[in-house]
Amino acid sequence: MIVLKSLQIFNQSVSKKGFTKRSFARHCGLSESTYIQISNGKQSPRPDTAKKICNGLGLDFDDIFDIRDKPDFK
């Protein structure tokens, strides 16, 4: 599962680029609701979505995301 390394640093990076949440979602070609869920840590992005976010920020995947094992639910 793909997770943000730091919600705070991620959201600051978006703001430093001059975007609002809505404008960044549009810039990346994402729905606003999907972007907000990811930026709040409530949803993991799919690989293609993570790539769009990285491209939108001009950063490498490893700069903002980690890949972690999914927890086992029994």
N, C-alpha and C positions, 0 to 999 in steps of 0.2 A: 504494500500500500504506500502511496506517495503522500508525504506530509511536509508541511512547511517547517523549516528549521526554527524560525522565530516569527510569530505573528506580528510582533511589534516592529521588527526590522523590515519585514515584508511590506506592511502598511505604510511605514515611513518612506520606503523606496518608491512606492507608487505616488505618494504625496510630493516627494522631492522631484519627481519627473513632471509635476504640474497637473496631475490627474485627480479627479474625484473618483469615487468608486464607480459611478455610472459611466463617466467618460472613459475610464480605463477598460471597463468591460466591453464597451462599444469598440474601442481601439483594438482590442484583442479578438473581437468577433465572438464574445461570450454573452450569455444572458446575464443580466444584472443579478438575478437571484442566485445563479450558480456561482458567480464571482463572489458575492457577499458571503455565501455559505463557506466557500474556501477561505476567504480572508478572515473569517471569524473562527476558523478551525473546526467547523461543524461538518465539513464534507471533504473527502480526499479527491483531488483532481484525477481525471483519467490521464493517461500519458499524453494524448494529443492536446488536452486542455493545459497541462503543465507546460508543454512546449510553446503554446500560444502565449502563456503568461511570461515565460522566459524571453521569448522574442519581443514581447511588448515592453519589457524592462531593459532589454539589451544585455541580459545576464545569462550565464551558463546555468544549467540545471542544478549542478552541485552548489551553486552560490546561494540558492534559496530553498531547495528541496532535499529531503532524505527519502530513501526507500526503506521501509520497515516491514517486518513480517506481520501479517494479519493476526490478531489475537484469535485463539481457538475458542469457539463457543460450543459448549456441550450441553 
